[in-house]
C-alpha cells in the first residue's frame, strides 16, 4: 500500500532529481534512497565523484595505514589534489 506524503526539500536537490531521474521514476528513486539510508546503506556510483575527491579519499586511506610516503601512487595523488 502506498501513501502520498509532503516533504520539504532543498530546491537544488529537487532540480538535480528532475535532471537525473525521469518522470514516472522519481517516487521509486526517492523510496529506494530513503530505504537504503534507513538501513544505513548508501549506494553511489564512483563515477559521480570528482577526481580530486577520490584522490583525497585514497590519500587519506593510505595515510591512515601509514603507507603514504613517496610512492608513485601517493605522488600522483598529491599532484591530483593540488
Long-range contacts (C-beta under 8 A, 24 or more apart in sequence): 51-80, 52-80, 52-81, 55-80, 55-81, 56-81
